[in-house]
Structure formats: structure tokens, C-alpha cells
Amino acid sequence: MLATSGRWVNSLARATAMLGGVALVLIALLTVLSVAGRALIPFGLKPLRGQFELVEAGTVFVVCAFLPWCHLNRGHASVAIFTDRLGRRFNAFIDLSVDMALLAIALIITWRHIAGMMDKMTYGETSFLLGYPLWWGYAAALVGLFAWIVVGLWTSASSGRILFTPPSVKLTGAPK
């Protein structure tokens, strides 16, 4: 069961990271086009109107889209040179503690992000130059935040399973 859910969680985290990667490439292209337009003003071109607004909204999406993949692959900071010598049980305790802390952070960030989005919707706030509703960017970022919560739940359950399984039992489908 855990191995099957692990594949599903891996696919979810990978898909959100891929969406984030596509968005990052599009942001980079948009920036290049705008800078080129600015550099070529003497030739009749101009910078893209509202480019920084799109980059701002896109960057929030990109960061949120990469968080589940980073968490799943334990891409956060660690002190392996110290912890690798402490044994399986202690490392499992550390992993569970970190996974639960990151899950709590994901829940708090998502909760406040939703509150911010609702505020933007209620007051009808729009971007200055392009005039698109600001809540759109918030809503897009929720894709990655919700995926991060799913990953946090799965990694916490997997780490707990490792911590509370006797050393003599071989585990499958556990996080790295």
C-alpha cells in the first residue's frame, strides 16, 4: 500500500515540479523579450508592458511548485556528516521531526496564502499595468502548496513507519 501511494506521491511532486520548470522557462523568455525590446527601442521595439507583474506572479507559482519535490527528495538542509553516525533509529526520529515540522510549515503557509487570496478576491485587487485579478496568481500557487501538504503527510507517515518498525523488518516504499 505504502509503495503504491509512494509512486502516486512521487508522480504528483514530479508533475508540479515540471509545471514549475515550464513556468520558469516562460518567465525567462518573457524577461529576455522585454529586455531585448528595451535594448532595441531605437529600432522601433519596446519592452513588454507589465512584464514584471507576470514575472512576480509566475515566480510565486514556480517556488510553490518546487516545494513538494524538494521535500520528497529531502532537498532541505541537513548535517549528514554528523547524523549518519547516529544510527537508524535516531535518524528516523530526526526525519520524522523534520517531516512533521515541514508539514506544519506547509499547512500554515497554505492557510495564510488562502487568506491572502480571499482578501484579493473580496476587494477585487488587480495588477497595476495589465489589470488582471491578483488572486489568479495566488490560486495558481495553491497547486504546489496543496501538493506540498500531500507530500508532507506521506513523508511523515513513511518516516513514522520507519521509526516504529523493528530493525529486523525490511521496509519497502519508504522515502530516501
C-alpha positions in Angstrom: 0.0 0.0 0.0 2.7 2.5 1.0 4.8 1.6 -2.1 1.8 2.3 -4.3 0.9 5.6 -2.6 4.6 6.5 -2.8 4.6 6.2 -6.6 1.5 8.4 -6.7 3.0 11.0 -4.4 6.2 10.9 -6.4 4.2 11.4 -9.6 2.4 14.4 -8.0 5.6 16.0 -6.8 7.3 15.4 -10.1 4.3 16.9 -12.1 4.2 20.0 -10.0 8.0 20.5 -10.4 7.7 20.0 -14.1 4.9 22.6 -14.3 7.2 24.9 -12.2 10.0 24.3 -14.7 7.8 25.2 -17.7 6.7 28.3 -15.9 10.3 29.2 -15.1 11.3 28.9 -18.7 8.4 31.0 -19.8 9.3 33.7 -17.2 12.9 33.6 -18.5 11.7 34.0 -22.1 9.4 36.8 -21.2 12.2 38.6 -19.4 14.6 38.1 -22.4 11.9 39.5 -24.8 11.3 42.5 -22.6 15.0 43.3 -22.2 15.6 42.9 -25.9 12.7 45.2 -26.6 14.1 47.8 -24.2 17.6 47.5 -25.9 16.1 47.8 -29.3 14.0 50.9 -28.8 15.9 52.8 -31.5 14.7 50.2 -34.0 11.0 50.6 -33.1 10.7 47.8 -30.5 9.8 48.4 -26.9 9.7 46.4 -23.6 6.7 44.2 -22.9 4.1 46.1 -20.9 3.5 44.6 -17.4 6.3 42.0 -17.8 7.4 42.5 -14.1 3.8 41.8 -13.0 3.8 38.5 -14.8 7.3 37.6 -13.5 6.2 38.3 -10.0 3.1 36.1 -10.2 5.0 33.4 -12.1 7.8 33.3 -9.6 5.5 32.6 -6.7 4.0 29.7 -8.7 7.4 28.4 -9.5 8.6 28.4 -5.9 5.5 26.7 -4.6 5.6 24.2 -7.5 9.2 23.1 -6.5 8.5 22.7 -2.8 6.9 19.3 -2.9 9.7 17.8 -5.0 12.3 19.3 -2.7 10.6 17.9 0.4 10.1 14.5 -1.1 13.7 14.2 -2.1 14.9 15.7 1.2 16.4 18.6 -0.6 16.4 20.7 2.5 19.5 21.4 4.6 20.9 18.6 6.6 24.0 17.8 8.5 24.6 14.3 7.2 28.3 14.3 8.3 27.0 14.3 11.9 23.7 12.4 11.7 25.0 9.5 9.6 26.9 8.2 12.6 24.0 8.3 15.0 22.2 5.1 13.9 19.0 4.2 12.1 16.6 4.9 15.0 17.9 8.4 15.8 18.0 9.3 12.1 14.4 8.1 11.7 13.5 10.3 14.7 15.2 13.3 13.0 13.5 12.5 9.7 10.1 12.3 11.3 10.6 15.5 13.3 11.7 17.4 10.1 8.9 15.9 8.0 6.3 16.9 10.6 7.8 20.4 11.0 7.8 20.9 7.2 4.2 19.7 7.1 3.3 22.2 9.8 5.0 24.9 7.8 3.2 23.9 4.6 -0.2 24.0 6.4 0.5 27.4 7.9 1.7 28.9 4.6 -1.2 27.4 2.7 -3.7 28.7 5.3 -2.3 32.2 5.1 -2.0 32.0 1.3 -5.7 31.2 1.0 -6.5 34.1 3.4 -4.5 36.4 1.2 -6.2 35.1 -1.9 -9.6 35.6 -0.4 -8.6 39.1 0.5 -7.6 39.9 -3.0 -10.8 38.4 -4.3 -13.0 40.3 -1.8 -11.5 43.7 -2.7 -11.1 43.0 -6.4 -7.5 43.9 -6.5 -5.9 43.9 -9.9 -2.3 44.3 -11.2 -1.4 47.9 -11.9 -0.5 47.7 -15.6 -2.2 44.6 -17.0 -5.2 44.8 -14.8 -5.6 41.1 -14.2 -7.0 39.9 -10.9 -4.2 39.4 -8.3 -6.0 36.3 -6.9 -5.2 34.4 -10.1 -1.5 34.2 -9.1 -2.5 33.1 -5.6 -4.8 30.4 -6.9 -2.1 29.1 -9.2 0.4 28.8 -6.4 -2.1 26.8 -4.4 -1.4 23.8 -6.8 2.1 23.5 -5.4 1.1 24.2 -1.8 -1.6 21.5 -1.8 0.8 19.1 -3.4 3.4 20.0 -0.7 0.8 19.1 2.0 0.2 15.7 0.4 3.9 15.1 0.2 4.3 16.2 3.8 1.6 13.8 5.0 3.2 10.9 3.1 6.7 11.6 4.2 5.6 12.0 7.8 3.7 8.7 7.6 6.7 7.0 6.0 9.2 8.3 8.5 6.9 7.3 11.3 6.7 3.8 9.8 10.5 3.6 9.7 10.9 4.8 13.3 8.3 2.4 14.7 9.2 -0.7 12.7 11.6 -3.1 14.3 15.1 -3.1 12.7 14.7 -6.8 11.7 11.8 -6.0 9.3 12.7 -4.9 5.8 10.8 -1.9 4.6 9.7 -1.1 1.1 8.3 2.2 -0.3 9.9 4.4 2.3 11.3 7.8 1.5 15.0 8.3 0.8 
